[in-house]
Amino acid sequence: VSIIDTHTYSPILLSIAMSMCINDGNPIGPLFFCAVWLTTIVGLQWYLFHKGYYMGIGAANLFFTNKALADKITTGLTMMGLIVIGGVAATTVKASIIFQYVSGDMTLSLQEQIFDRIMPGVLPLLLTLSVWYLMDKKKWSAAKVVLAIIVFAAVMVFFGIM
């Protein structure tokens, strides 16, 4: 399945399925993912196998000579995946500051009176971008990132910041 990059397609479907069951644990999400993924991937593999069998070496020549089409399809799927994953990250990643600045009778909530007024959702955005940076640029594994998030959260909770 070289036309549909499974590294892009699967996260898109998983993001949609997760958003279906994130609030109330609806079992439709996993069923949706399994049904759509299996029908599209198996159907596409069957079609491409038969098409490749009948075209022979001409199939490879068609794909390699039309590199612009392959690049456009890959770019379009990548952009759609980024949009879906960005939307899911914006609605599912939760991070807030519980620390409050107190001076005399005045209490200033950092989250509500500063961060949410400047840019609502800026902390989940920063957390998501940090995870992306560590995984993409620093080549951290998913297990290492999860461990780092757990340690970071534990430190923030210990100091009463988050």
Residue pairs with C-beta under 8 A, 6 or more apart in sequence:
1 41
1 44
1 45
1 48
2 63
3 44
3 48
3 70
3 73
4 40
4 41
4 44
4 77
5 74
5 77
5 78
6 41
8 74
8 77
8 78
8 81
9 37
9 40
9 41
9 77
9 81
10 37
11 81
11 84
11 85
12 77
12 80
12 81
12 84
12 85
13 32
13 33
13 36
13 37
14 33
15 84
15 85
15 87
15 88
16 32
16 33
16 84
17 29
17 30
17 32
17 33
18 29
18 88
18 92
19 29
19 87
19 88
19 91
19 92
20 26
20 28
20 29
20 32
21 27
21 28
21 29
21 30
22 29
22 91
22 92
51 59
52 59
55 62
63 70
89 124
89 125
89 128
90 121
90 124
90 125
93 124
93 127
93 128
94 124
95 123
95 124
95 126
95 127
95 162
96 111
96 123
96 162
97 110
97 111
97 115
97 123
97 161
97 162
98 111
98 160
98 161
98 162
99 110
99 160
99 161
99 162
100 107
100 108
100 109
100 110
101 107
101 108
101 110
102 108
108 114
111 123
115 122
115 123
119 125
127 149
131 145
131 149
134 140
134 144
134 145
134 148
135 142
135 145
140 148
153 162
156 162
